[in-house]
Amino acid sequence: MQNIGDNKRQGAEDDGMRFDPDGYLRAERCSRALVGTIVGVSMLALALAAGDISRADFPLMGLLVFVIGLAFGGIPLLLYHEYLLKDHAAHVARARLIS
């Protein structure tokens, strides 16, 4: 009887390792931060370019803000998000090999 309870407990721990809620939640938060950064930089660039668009000039300031904002804000978040997804996938694969 005691072995059956131990096996059930072991199976429950394996299921928890397979899902890895902490890794999943970190990747989800990073994804939301990435989308928020892209939207924020886009809105700022649009606000700065509004004056140039109304005069039919090339919106150079908006373009510079968009490119620089995504280069220094979006790309690092994108790389970190990719790292979190790969780490989560490796953790899940390791857990499947163990069980």
Buried (B, 14 or more C-beta within 10 A) or exposed (E): EEEEEEEEEEEEEBEEBBBBEEBBEBBEEBBEBBEEBBEEBBEBBBEBBEEBEEEEEEBEEBBEBBEEBBEEBBEEBBEBBEEBBEBBEEBBEEBEEEE
